[in-house]
Amino acid sequence: MKILYVAFAGTDQSGVHRKLAEQVTALRAHGQQVECLVFADTRVAPAPTDVPYTLIDLPGGGFGPTSRALAFLNCREAVEQWRPDVVYMRYPIYDAHVHKFVQQSPPVVFELQTIFKNEVPPEMAAFEQTWAERVLPDTAGIVAVTNEIMAYEIARAGWAIPGLVMPNGADALTIPFTPPALATNRADLLCVASFYPWHGIDRLIVGMAAEPDVQDVHLHLVGDGPTVPDLRALAEQAGLSERVHFHGQVPVCNLGAFYEHAHVAIGSLAPHRVGLRELAALKHREYALRGIPLVLAGGDADFPSTLPWLRQIVSDDSPVSPRMLRALALAWSNGARRTQIRLWAESHLTWNVKVPTWIAFLDACRMRRARAGEAAA
């Protein structure tokens, strides 16, 4: 099957670019012919290197009026030149350009990672909804990373649009198991992220302040992001500056030491702040492949709440108990036990596990559209 994969991803979104590269590589490894166009503005951040896709540099990244038109011109030219069987497009925000493209192109399947209206002002949400009502009737299928997102998109499609729930995956070859080298006199918690409100790190800092008798739990935050100044101020106000450590942005090649010393990994603790009950965060998958027990809030479509090395807490603004996390740390500090986490992750979270179902879905969307065309003729 010939697949044209289209994505709009800022060069500052390193996790998204890694996912795109892993998806393209996995599809090709499973015998698919894939051409991938990724639109980005390299003025925002340096472009990734050695990637298996074509990065098209556009001022505005394909979202400003001029670059938007140029991006979809490139897409139409790619369709004409390459004649794909199906176009797979990472959600681009529905608008007139998208509407025209789905009407004139081969079957188009969209991948969605969020509910757009929850993250934008009301006027932008209304604009997108108007175009969704026009785009979705001509869409061949939807791939969503959670059941919640899929249900929302189907509900507003106006028809039984074919759908596949496929949470994010990871590449076991690039994310190694990390043998633990843990301190024995304290519990070190780790979160690697670009910090936004939905990470909910404030819940943990408040929890540490609320349990002053638990003095042997330390929190390590690796990365930058808009909430870092507020988190730093909160830690100082709570008298936790010596136990909440801000390490800033760290090159990927230097993250190994942080994973080695992590007793527990911190996933997203506040998905409710973007109107979601569950997430499919890339970092949850990396933590599991590293062999680190983790805590997350709400839920993750790939992670059953019954996993013994997972603590799934309610998604609200209540404090998160460091005592609970210390107990989890002590129970899963043994390296042999942590290999169980890695083995589970390899059999449930990798692209090699997910790709066959994904390919079958895309092929079914292609065949369904072909049959509809024959019937109309």
Rosetta blueprint (number, residue, H / E / L):
1 M L
2 K E
3 I E
4 L E
5 Y E
6 V E
7 A E
8 F E
9 A L
10 G L
11 T L
12 D L
13 Q L
14 S H
15 G H
16 V H
17 H H
18 R H
19 K H
20 L H
21 A H
22 E H
23 Q H
24 V H
25 T H
26 A H
27 L H
28 R H
29 A H
30 H L
31 G L
32 Q L
33 Q E
34 V E
35 E E
36 C E
37 L E
38 V E
39 F E
40 A E
41 D L
42 T L
43 R L
44 V L
45 A L
46 P L
47 A L
48 P L
49 T L
50 D L
51 V L
52 P L
53 Y L
54 T E
55 L E
56 I E
57 D E
58 L L
59 P L
60 G L
61 G L
62 G L
63 F L
64 G L
65 P H
66 T H
67 S H
68 R H
69 A H
70 L H
71 A H
72 F H
73 L H
74 N H
75 C H
76 R H
77 E H
78 A H
79 V H
80 E H
81 Q H
82 W H
83 R L
84 P L
85 D L
86 V E
87 V E
88 Y E
89 M E
90 R E
91 Y L
92 P L
93 I L
94 Y L
95 D L
96 A H
97 H H
98 V H
99 H H
100 K H
101 F H
102 V H
103 Q H
104 Q H
105 S L
106 P L
107 P L
108 V E
109 V E
110 F E
111 E E
112 L E
113 Q L
114 T L
115 I L
116 F H
117 K H
118 N H
119 E H
120 V L
121 P L
122 P H
123 E H
124 M H
125 A H
126 A H
127 F H
128 E H
129 Q H
130 T H
131 W H
132 A H
133 E H
134 R H
135 V H
136 L H
137 P H
138 D H
139 T L
140 A L
141 G E
142 I E
143 V E
144 A E
145 V L
146 T L
147 N H
148 E H
149 I H
150 M H
151 A H
152 Y H
153 E H
154 I H
155 A H
156 R H
157 A H
158 G L
159 W L
160 A L
161 I L
162 P L
163 G E
164 L E
165 V E
166 M L
167 P L
168 N L
169 G L
170 A E
171 D L
172 A L
173 L L
174 T L
175 I L
176 P L
177 F L
178 T L
179 P L
180 P L
181 A L
182 L L
183 A L
184 T L
185 N L
186 R L
187 A E
188 D E
189 L E
190 L E
191 C E
192 V E
193 A L
194 S L
195 F L
196 Y L
197 P H
198 W H
199 H H
200 G L
201 I H
202 D H
203 R H
204 L H
205 I H
206 V H
207 G H
208 M H
209 A H
210 A H
211 E L
212 P L
213 D L
214 V L
215 Q L
216 D L
217 V E
218 H E
219 L E
220 H E
221 L E
222 V E
223 G L
224 D L
225 G L
226 P L
227 T L
228 V H
229 P H
230 D H
231 L H
232 R H
233 A H
234 L H
235 A H
236 E H
237 Q H
238 A L
239 G L
240 L L
241 S L
242 E L
243 R L
244 V E
245 H E
246 F E
247 H E
248 G E
249 Q L
250 V L
251 P L
252 V H
253 C H
254 N H
255 L L
256 G H
257 A H
258 F H
259 Y H
260 E H
261 H L
262 A L
263 H L
264 V E
265 A E
266 I E
267 G L
268 S L
269 L L
270 A L
271 P H
272 H H
273 R H
274 V H
275 G L
276 L L
277 R L
278 E L
279 L E
280 A L
281 A L
282 L H
283 K H
284 H H
285 R H
286 E H
287 Y H
288 A H
289 L H
290 R H
291 G L
292 I L
293 P L
294 L E
295 V E
296 L E
297 A E
298 G L
299 G L
300 D E
301 A L
302 D L
303 F E
304 P L
305 S L
306 T L
307 L L
308 P L
309 W L
310 L E
311 R E
312 Q E
313 I E
314 V L
315 S L
316 D L
317 D L
318 S L
319 P L
320 V L
321 S L
322 P H
323 R H
324 M H
325 L H
326 R H
327 A H
328 L H
329 A H
330 L H
331 A H
332 W L
333 S L
334 N L
335 G H
336 A H
337 R H
338 R H
339 T H
340 Q H
341 I H
342 R H
343 L H
344 W H
345 A H
346 E H
347 S H
348 H H
349 L L
350 T E
351 W H
352 N H
353 V H
354 K H
355 V H
356 P H
357 T H
358 W H
359 I H
360 A H
361 F H
362 L H
363 D H
364 A H
365 C H
366 R H
367 M H
368 R H
369 R H
370 A H
371 R H
372 A H
373 G H
374 E H
375 A H
376 A H
377 A L
